[in-house]
Amino acid sequence: MIARALSMSQPRSAGPPLGLPAVQRVKVNEIFYSLQGESTAVGRPCVLLRLTGCQMRCVWCDSEYSFYVGEWWSLDRALREVASFDCSLVELTGGEPLLQPGARPLLVRLCDAGYEVMLETGGGVDISEVDPRVRRIVDVKCPGSGEAENNRWSNLDLLTDHDELKLVLADEADYRWARDLVRQRQLERICPVSFSPVVESLEGRKLAEWILADRLPVRLSLQLHKQLWGSQTRGC
């Protein structure tokens, strides 16, 4: 695990670098090189670029440190930093990266540079203008998150088989809600769907048993990075 964490005890100035317009800069919380812990790319070496800011407040959030703190980078610097890790797989994550106007142009430039690019988004922001070369990993917030009312349901109509859906489940009620959603909308016919348990409140084994009992066509995701380095470790 190699990390360059940029978080500080106090946020730096909100001013843009060198007066750059919003579409030419991003506020970065951290960048690190690790194994991809979720999605269909699980286990692959990956550069993760975490942007600052999120409009949601999921009760089980494991990256609250990314809400406010960060450093402004030009898109050119972001490309240079990613290139320094010499890795072909890159993920833009958060927080909610799509809140920043510079995120979409950055995704375009990463694709143009030849990277395999993934985007992890919380599902509350429009994904329609994301470069189609990007693999969009879209969260659907279950009731146990406290943010289910803020799902942007129109995003589901934009998904293709190149994308993925992720649902984080806190308990059996979340599982039943998610199961019914998958069945009603036949989400597995659109793209891969993964169910991930909240470590503190739902055992992975129990979730596996429910999935098998219901013959539900989804993947079980146990967050490899947390199994390897623990739930409190940054930069993994």
Secondary structure by P-SEA (a helix, b strand, c coil): ccccccccccccccccccccccccccccccccccccccccccccbbbbbbbbbbccccccccccccccbbbbbcaaaaaaaaacccccbbbbbccccccccaaaaaaaaaaaaccbbbbbbcccccccccccccccbbbbbccccccccccccccccccccccbbbbbbccaaaaaaaaaaaaaaccccccbbbbbcccccccaaaaaaaaaaacccbbbbccccccccccccccc
